[in-house]
Amino acid sequence: MPKIQSAKKQLRKSDRNHARNLGRKKQMGGAIKEYKNLITSKSGDVGAQLSKVYKTLDKMAKVGFIKKNKANRLKSRLAKKMGKETK
């Protein structure tokens, strides 16, 4: 445990950020996982889920959780996967 006041404050901040990042990671992973499950099961509205994934990825890039290029790369790969599975 830190003894210095600023170190205690930094520990609190680190815990807050860790919790926030875990939530964001779970949100992003959950949206992608749900989309992939819809594609494999071939039931439900895949297009609506893809737009939900796009929204989530764009938000994560906007807040700096992932880089903009990574979000674009993931969106491209997920869209390609939809095209491949529907053929």
DAMOCOR-V83775 format. One line per field, one symbol per residue. psi: psi as a letter, one per 20 degrees, with the letter a starting at -180 (. if undefined). burial: # if it has 9 or more other C-alpha atoms within 8 Angstrom, else .. A space follows every 50 residues. Layout:
BEGIN
psi->???
burial->???
END
This chain:
BEGIN
psi->pqhqghhgghgggggghggghggggggghgggggghhhghikqrnhghhg hgggggghghhgijgrqghgghgggghhhhhghghi.
burial->......##..#.........#..#..##..##.##..##......#..## .###.###.##...#..#..#...#..##..#.....
END
